[in-house]
Amino acid sequence: MSVNPYETAVTRYFEAWNAPSAEARAKAVAAAWTEDGGYTDPLADVSGQEAVTAVVAGAREQFPGFTFRLAGAVDGHHGVARFGWELVSDADGSVPVTGSDVLTLADDGRIDRVYGFLDRVPAGA
C-alpha cells in the first residue's frame, strides 16, 4: 500500500495547528513546512517557520479549547492539494469557523505554501 503524500502533508498540517504547547507547535511546524514555507489567508501573509508558528499560536490563543480537523477528503495532484477544515469546540462540538485551504508541496513532501480561505467566521472574530 502506498502512502498518499497529500494526506500525509495535511495530517502534519493539522498536527501543527493542534499542537498543545509552544515547543510542540514549533516542532510540528518544522516537520510540516519547509524552512522558508509560507502561509497566506485573509488575516495573515507570512513566510518562514517562525512566522508560521506565530500565526498558528495566535489562532490557538484566539480559540482556546478548540481543535482544527479535516472536513471531507484531501484532493491532490501535481504537487498541489486542497481540503476543507473546521474549528470544533472541545466542550460542545460547535463549529464556529470553517474554511478550505490549498497547499503546494516541496520535493521532500513538506508544505511550501498554504493559501487559506475562511468560509465561515463568527462576527467580531
N, C-alpha and C positions, 0 to 999 in steps of 0.2 A: 504494500500500500504506500503510495507516495504522499508526501506532505505538501499541502497547498500553501505556497508562500504568502498568499494574500491573507488567508485565515490566520497564519502564524503571525504576520505583521499586525493584524487587527487585535489578536489576543494580547500581544505585547503592548499595543496602544492602550488597551483598557487596563492592563496591569499598571501602567504608568498613571493613568487618571485615578485609579482606585488605591494607589499605594498608601499605607496607613501612617507613614511618617516622612519627614523631610529626607532622611537618609535613604529610605526605601524608594522614595519618589525619584531622587537623583539617580539611583542605581537603575531603576526601571526605565527612566527616560534614556539613559545611556545605552541600555540594551535595545530599546525600540528605535531610536533616532540615530542618524549619522551625526558626527561631531558638529557639522555646520547645517544640520537639518533644520527645517522651519515649520512654523505653524501660523496659519492665517485664518481668521474668521472676522465677523463684523466688529468684534471688540479688540482684536489683537493682530499684530503682524510682526512676528519675531523670528530670529534665526539664531541657531546655536543651542546646545543642550541646556546651558544655564538659563537662557531666556525662556525656552520651552518649559523647563521645570518651574520657573516663576509663574508662568501663565497657569499651569496646572495647579500650583499651590494657591493662587488667587481664586480659582474656581472652587477648590476644596474649602477655602475659608468662607466663601460666599454661601456655600451649600453644605454645611456640616451635617453629618447623618444621612447623606445621600450616596448612592452608588451609580456609577455610569455602567450601562450594559448595552449589548448589541440588540438591535431591534430588526429582526429579519436576517437574511443571508448576506454574506460577503460576495460581491461580484468583482472579478478582476481579470484583466488580460493586459499583455504588453507592458508590464511594469506599473500598471495603474489599477487601483481598487476603489470601490465605492461601497458604502454601507450606511445604514441608519443606526441611530443610537437614542437612548433615553436616559434621563436622570431620575432615579427612583428613590423615594423616601424609604429608608430602612425601617422607620416606625410604622407607617401606614400603607406603604405601597403606592402612594400617589406619584404621579409623573408630571411635574410642573414644566419640565424643559425637554424638548425633543429636537433632534437635528439629523443632518446627514453630512457625511464627510467624504471627500475624495483624497486619496493619498497616492504618492508616487514612491516607488521603491528604488533603492540603490542596488548596485550589483550584489552586495553582501546580504540583501534581504531586509535591511533596516529601512526605516522611513527616511526619505529625503525631504518630502514636503507634504503637509496636510493643508487642505482647503476645506474649511468648515462652514456649514450653513445652519443657521438657527431656524427651525421650523415653528417651534412654539416656545415662547418665553413669558414668564409672568410679568404683569405690569409692575414697573418700578425696578425691575432687575437689571 
